[in-house]
Amino acid sequence: MFTLILATEAAASTPPGDAYQTVAYALLGLTMLITAIATLIITPGAPKH
């Protein structure tokens, strides 16, 4: 039984969905970068009050 538990842990060493989490973080970083660039472009043209 103990050997079966160890074999199961070795087979499932990475949690399921871990690849999707990496992709989600990469897309979040890309979105934040695009937002920062857009802010830098748009802000100087904003009307000053």
Secondary structure, DSSP 4 states (H G I P E B T S, - for coil): -HHHHHHHHHHT-SPTTHHHHHHHHHHHHHHHHHHHHHHHHHGGGSPP-
